[in-house]
Every structure is written in C-alpha cells, then in structure tokens.
Amino acid sequence: IGQYSIRLYSLNVRAKPQDMLGHTTFQVAEFVPDTLKISANISGASDDGWIPTNAISATVNLRNLFGTVAKNHRISARATLRPIQFKFDDFSQYTFDVNNIYGDSISSTSPLNTKTYTFDTDDIYTNEDGVANLDIKFQDNILYGTYLLTLNINGYELNSGRATTTTLTARTSDAKYMIGYYANSDLKYINRNSTRTINLIALDHTAKPIIANDLKARVI
C-alpha cells in the first residue's frame, strides 16, 4: 500500500539502463468505495506545448458522490519535476534540446546535470463552491531545462484522513522557445569532404512555429 513509480529505460550493449523512455506513478490501496469525486486542471497546460516552471497553478473541484459541492474539505498535493526531452507529434522528425551551450562547452545548468524536484504544498480548503486553487512554488532554484510535472492531488473527507486522489501531468520549462533540428543524414560521423543539410525550426510554448532572431551556430 502506498505510492509507487515505474520507469522504462532502453539498455546499452552491456544490458545496463541508458535512456529513460517514459515513467508513471500509481497508488496501491485497499478498496473502499469513494464518497467524493475530484477533478482538477493545471492552468495553461496542453498536450502540445509547455508552461513556465515558475508559474504553476491548478484548480481543484471536489464534489460529494451525489454531485453536491464538498465545501471546507482539506486539499493536499505533491508536485514532482523530472527532466525529460521534449518531443512534438507534429514535428516528430526533429530533435529538440534546450539552449544549453555557453561559451565553448555544455553549461553547468545543462539538462545533462538536471535533477528531480519534489514539493509538498501546504494544506488548503475548498470554498463554498467546492473549489480550491493550488499555487506550486518550488523552494529550490530550478536548473534550466525541460521537465515533466506530475501533480498528485488529494481531496479529504471531513474530519478524516481518507482521501480521493487525482494525478495530472504537464510539460514545463522556462525556455521562451525550443530549437529543433533535422539532418538529412547521420551527424555522429561525417566523412571528409562530405556534406550534411540541417533544417532548423523554432517552436513557442504552444508548439507553434515562430521566427527566432539572432541565433548563432557554433561547432564544438
């Protein structure tokens, strides 16, 4: 009984974990019929784009089983940020990385050095309409990168520790836009005197193409 996480990795030639392909969280609990219904949404979140890491909020709606509002009920939440690489269905042939090149090397705040962050919110209570608003403010300074936000929200019965739970996910980053590239051939090894053609694209936080000015190219 409790909360668990599952991660799926690809393996290298030595059968050791290499790249994380995906992950999810789930809860195991004794079955007891729910007396509450909970729903929630993360402000500005979408399946395509991302939201700023420093401006995460969610609205929670709690109802009794018969549909009446559940007012003055306790709400708690745990938010987790895990580093991921963004991919976009409409631009699946492109590879997207955050702008992590500074000087002649990888920045110390590169996604290669990012970590997982967890934050437990202070308890709040639903209002007269059965609604509560969560503001997620991570206390650590979040390293620049691209993350998957997992938000586990609990709505409690009155004067009880028993809760109904919902889980939300959203992509988050402080990047104003993402630069993606698509090469006509492998870039890992280039024969002498051969050429490669690289197409670039910039996407804003809604995953729509935009014009990104003053970009610089550097071979390192």
C-alpha positions in Angstrom: 0.0 0.0 0.0 1.4 3.4 -1.0 2.6 5.4 -4.0 5.0 3.9 -6.5 6.9 4.9 -9.6 7.7 2.9 -12.7 10.4 3.9 -15.2 11.1 2.4 -18.6 14.7 2.5 -19.9 16.4 1.4 -23.0 19.5 -0.7 -22.5 23.0 -0.3 -23.8 25.2 -3.0 -25.2 26.1 -4.1 -21.7 22.4 -4.5 -20.8 22.6 -1.5 -18.5 20.0 1.3 -18.3 20.7 4.1 -20.8 17.9 6.4 -21.8 14.6 6.9 -19.9 11.8 6.2 -22.4 8.9 7.1 -20.0 7.6 6.8 -16.5 4.4 6.9 -14.5 3.3 6.9 -10.9 0.4 4.9 -9.3 -1.1 4.2 -5.9 -1.9 0.9 -4.3 -4.6 1.0 -1.6 -7.3 -1.2 0.0 -10.5 -0.9 -1.9 -13.1 1.3 -0.2 -16.0 2.9 -2.1 -15.3 6.6 -2.7 -17.7 9.2 -1.2 -16.1 12.1 -3.1 -15.4 12.9 -6.7 -12.3 15.0 -7.5 -11.3 16.8 -10.7 -8.5 19.2 -11.4 -6.7 21.0 -14.2 -3.3 22.7 -14.5 -3.6 26.3 -15.7 -2.3 26.8 -19.2 -1.3 23.1 -19.7 -1.8 21.4 -23.1 -0.9 18.2 -24.8 1.3 20.0 -27.3 3.2 22.8 -25.5 4.7 23.6 -22.1 4.1 26.0 -19.2 6.7 28.1 -17.2 8.3 26.4 -14.3 8.0 29.5 -12.1 4.2 29.9 -12.7 2.5 26.6 -12.0 -1.1 26.6 -10.6 -4.0 24.2 -10.6 -7.7 24.4 -9.9 -9.4 21.6 -7.9 -13.1 20.8 -7.9 -14.4 18.5 -5.1 -17.9 17.0 -5.1 -19.9 14.6 -3.0 -20.8 11.4 -4.6 -24.3 12.7 -5.4 -22.9 15.8 -7.2 -23.3 18.4 -4.4 -20.4 20.7 -3.6 -17.9 19.5 -0.9 -17.1 22.7 0.9 -14.5 23.1 3.6 -12.7 19.9 2.7 -8.9 19.7 3.0 -6.8 19.5 -0.1 -3.1 18.5 -0.2 -0.8 18.0 -3.2 2.7 16.8 -4.1 4.4 18.2 -7.2 7.3 16.4 -8.9 9.6 17.7 -11.7 11.6 15.1 -13.7 13.9 16.1 -16.5 12.8 14.9 -19.9 13.5 15.7 -23.6 10.6 17.4 -25.3 9.1 15.8 -28.4 6.3 17.1 -30.6 4.0 14.9 -32.7 3.7 17.5 -35.5 7.4 17.7 -35.8 8.4 14.1 -34.9 11.4 14.1 -37.4 13.1 17.0 -35.4 15.3 16.7 -32.3 14.7 19.3 -29.7 17.1 20.4 -27.0 17.1 23.4 -24.7 19.7 26.1 -25.4 22.4 24.7 -23.1 25.6 25.8 -24.9 27.5 28.6 -23.2 31.0 29.6 -24.3 32.7 26.6 -25.7 31.1 23.9 -23.6 27.9 22.5 -22.1 26.5 24.8 -19.4 26.6 23.6 -15.8 22.8 24.0 -15.9 22.5 21.7 -18.9 19.8 19.0 -18.9 22.6 16.6 -18.5 23.0 17.9 -15.0 19.4 18.5 -14.0 17.8 16.6 -11.2 14.3 15.7 -9.9 12.5 18.2 -7.6 9.6 17.4 -5.2 7.4 19.9 -3.4 4.5 19.3 -0.9 2.0 22.1 -0.8 0.5 23.5 2.3 -2.9 22.2 3.0 -5.8 24.3 1.7 -9.5 24.0 1.9 -12.3 24.1 -0.7 -14.6 27.2 -0.7 -18.3 27.4 -0.8 -18.4 26.1 -4.3 -16.1 23.1 -3.6 -13.2 24.7 -5.4 -9.6 25.2 -4.3 -6.7 26.9 -6.0 -3.2 25.5 -5.7 0.0 27.6 -6.3 3.0 25.4 -6.9 6.2 27.2 -5.9 9.3 25.0 -5.8 11.6 26.2 -3.0 14.8 25.1 -4.8 16.3 27.1 -7.7 15.2 25.0 -10.6 18.1 24.3 -13.1 17.4 25.5 -16.6 15.9 22.6 -18.6 12.9 20.7 -19.8 10.7 18.8 -17.2 7.6 16.7 -16.8 5.5 17.9 -14.0 3.5 15.2 -12.1 0.9 16.6 -9.7 -0.8 14.3 -7.2 -3.8 15.9 -5.5 -5.8 14.6 -2.6 -9.3 15.7 -1.5 -10.1 14.5 2.0 -13.4 13.5 3.7 -14.4 15.8 6.5 -12.5 15.1 9.8 -10.8 12.1 8.2 -7.5 11.1 6.7 -9.2 9.2 3.9 -8.9 10.9 0.5 -9.8 10.7 -3.1 -6.9 11.3 -5.4 -6.3 12.5 -9.0 -3.0 12.8 -10.9 -2.1 15.4 -13.6 0.9 15.8 -15.8 2.2 18.7 -17.9 5.4 19.7 -19.6 7.2 22.7 -18.1 10.3 24.8 -18.9 11.4 28.4 -18.6 12.6 28.3 -22.2 10.8 31.0 -24.4 11.1 28.7 -27.4 12.6 25.4 -28.5 15.0 25.0 -31.4 14.7 21.7 -33.3 16.9 20.3 -36.0 16.5 17.7 -38.7 19.5 16.4 -40.6 19.4 14.7 -44.0 21.9 12.0 -42.7 23.7 10.9 -39.5 25.6 13.6 -37.7 27.6 11.3 -35.4 30.1 10.5 -38.1 30.8 12.7 -41.2 33.3 11.5 -43.8 35.9 14.0 -45.0 34.7 16.3 -47.8 31.1 15.1 -47.3 28.2 17.5 -46.6 25.2 17.5 -44.3 22.0 19.5 -44.7 20.3 20.6 -41.4 16.9 22.1 -41.2 16.1 24.2 -38.1 12.7 25.1 -36.6 11.7 27.2 -33.6 8.5 26.5 -31.6 6.9 28.7 -28.9 5.3 27.4 -25.7 2.1 26.5 -27.6 4.2 24.3 -30.0 3.6 26.7 -32.9 6.4 27.6 -35.3 7.8 31.1 -34.8 10.7 33.2 -36.1 13.7 33.2 -33.7 16.1 36.0 -34.4 19.8 36.4 -33.7 20.6 32.8 -33.5 24.3 31.7 -33.7 25.8 28.5 -35.0 28.9 27.0 -33.4 30.7 23.7 -34.0 32.1 22.2 -30.8 
